[in-house]
Amino acid sequence: MPTNSHTLIEELDGSLGPGLVRSGADIPQRNWQDAAGIDPHPPAILVMPRSTEQVARCLEICNRHGAAVVVQGGMTGLAGGAHPQGREVAISLERMSGIEEIDTISGTLTALAGTPLAEVQAAAAEAGFFCGIDLGARGSCTIGGNVSTNAGGNQVLRYGMARRNVLGLEVVLADGRVLTSLNKMLKNNAGYDWTQLFIGSEGTLGIVTRVVLGLHPKPRGVQSALCAFASFEDAITVLRRLDDALPGRLIVFEAMWREYMDVTCGPGGMARPFTDEPELVVLLEAAMGDAEGGADLFEETLGGFLEEGLLVDALIARSENDRARFWSYREAVYEFRRILPKGSHFDISIPLSRLAEAVAMLRTRTAALGPDAAFIVFGHVADSNIHVSVRDPAYDAAMGARFEEMVYGIVAELGGSISAEHGIGVLKRPHLGKSRSAPEIEVMRQIKQTLDPGNILNPGRVLPRGERV
Ligand SMILES: Cc1cc2nc3c(=O)[nH]c(=O)nc-3n(C[C@H](O)[C@H](O)[C@H](O)COP(=O)(O)OP(=O)(O)OC[C@H]3O[C@@H](n4cnc5c(N)ncnc54)[C@H](O)[C@@H]3O)c2cc1C
């Protein structure tokens, strides 16, 4: 394999300069694995470029040597896309970090791809704006990773996925060519908008080195409530009615089904927020603005739903502490991997009209898997996106395959998607055909072949591995 050759290391080292190329025991463990839960595996070589030009030189060299490359951002990905395989060269964007510009007239922010999302959010806030991208991994994930996975998260219903927030990109192609369109304008129909192709391509088509984001006005007068519903149908009725009653104000609608709340509020866990155990708890937030009466309108609107019987109960945050407590129910999930038995995790979309059916099917079919099988379900339901974990104390690979068959079977029956926001990576690659037709996959292959004919960029992610694609 060319990647273990001293020639490659020497050429990379000579081209990039001292301290940016590592191999063997010098490669830190943080570059051995992403957050997908696959066993750690060291890359053969680690390169940490500081500039676009260095990324370009590195790719040109790897391409010439036919050396497979894995692109690494903050390593928080849940599909295994940044996880090294075989003897890959890892190109980490960690040293390409920083906000380059905030244009307060255009309302845009330009950042290097390795900048942590939290830093982007803080810089936008400091300049009086708001970043439309937010997710639980904000402290570690990078803006380049968010763009490459077309990340979703907590406020998609108002600001869209990463794609809707990106105005411009700089990308390095597999052969080292640099494509730059640091566009700041909402309108630019000068030919194909190639930038869109790279958003959500999971590092298989090019390396994102710079990102221009469109910023939003800061949401003001944010009101938070934790709401108890007797049924998913009631929650969706409230979601639709909120669109009408508080147009454009809703920013968060995060649902947690009763199995999720049972774990969160189980032995040693958090206090139950409601005396009864509702079918569904929803954390909702609305930006009510600075004008007087915003908070009252929010409360009155929810009060109306209570009177109508659409809501079983509701708690409204009176302080930042209350708001943080409400969020901790939603963020408790990050502890689940530690406290629950092993299992399989799914990030699926189901049309809203069939989501209640999907949860009912999960209940029946999980019970049929065995006496100890259990599941939890929660998610960004306003975007049709639920996260499902199916677990069993005796979990093993064969059981994992049965869990996949069950969940993806439901997805297929109800016309959903196997990946709502985390991407395909390596974990979901064998299932791509369940959500994309053969002609669609063939077009993906042709795009990959055109942009990366040597198949050096993230091979085996999204599309099957192979010498040629
Ligand atoms: C606690 C937690 C909460 C999460 N919540 C959400 C959520 O709500 N919504 C959501 O969508 N995701 C979520 N994720 C998943 C993950 O955070 C996102 O996929 C995120 O966008 C990945 O960013 P990253 O910088 O960590 O990328 P990495 O994990 O390093 O890489 C992810 C993929 O992008 C590629 N890549 C990374 N950087 C670049 C680049 N500069 N150019 C080209 N390709 C690149 C990698 O090769 C890989 O295929 C969560 C993860 C965790 C651990």
The ligand as a Gaussian input file, in Angstrom:
#p B3LYP/6-31G(d) Opt

LIG

0 1
 C      -23.647000      14.780000      21.547000
 C      -23.896000      14.815000      20.063000
 C      -25.020000      15.449000      19.570000
 C      -25.257000      15.503000      18.199000
 N      -26.376000      16.121000      17.744000
 C      -26.575000      16.223000      16.417000
 C      -27.739000      16.891000      15.914000
 O      -28.605000      17.319000      16.659000
 N      -27.857000      17.013000      14.569000
 C      -26.917000      16.510000      13.698000
 O      -27.072000      16.660000      12.478000
 N      -25.831000      15.850000      14.158000
 C      -25.639000      15.698000      15.472000
 N      -24.535000      15.033000      15.930000
 C      -23.571000      14.453000      14.966000
 C      -22.359000      15.364000      14.644000
 O      -22.121000      16.267000      15.679000
 C      -22.570000      16.125000      13.338000
 O      -22.609000      15.206000      12.275000
 C      -21.494000      17.170000      13.046000
 O      -21.914000      17.974000      11.966000
 C      -20.122000      16.557000      12.737000
 O      -19.139000      17.587000      12.766000
 P      -17.616000      17.243000      13.058000
 O      -16.794000      18.456000      12.861000
 O      -17.478000      16.573000      14.372000
 O      -17.309000      16.225000      11.875000
 P      -16.543000      14.826000      11.898000
 O      -17.202000      13.880000      12.824000
 O      -15.101000      15.034000      12.088000
 O      -16.811000      14.349000      10.397000
 C      -18.107000      14.065000       9.955000
 C      -18.062000      13.791000       8.434000
 O      -17.740000      14.994000       7.737000
 C      -16.470000      14.870000       7.067000
 N      -15.759000      16.133000       7.280000
 C      -15.465000      16.736000       8.466000
 N      -14.890000      17.934000       8.232000
 C      -14.817000      18.079000       6.884000
 C      -14.333000      19.093000       6.013000
 N      -13.806000      20.220000       6.494000
 N      -14.427000      18.907000       4.689000
 C      -14.964000      17.769000       4.173000
 N      -15.440000      16.777000       4.941000
 C      -15.377000      16.934000       6.279000
 C      -15.800000      13.656000       7.693000
 O      -14.923000      13.026000       6.790000
 C      -16.992000      12.780000       8.041000
 O      -17.437000      12.090000       6.912000
 C      -24.312000      14.915000      17.306000
 C      -23.182000      14.264000      17.810000
 C      -22.981000      14.201000      19.162000
 C      -21.739000      13.494000      19.670000

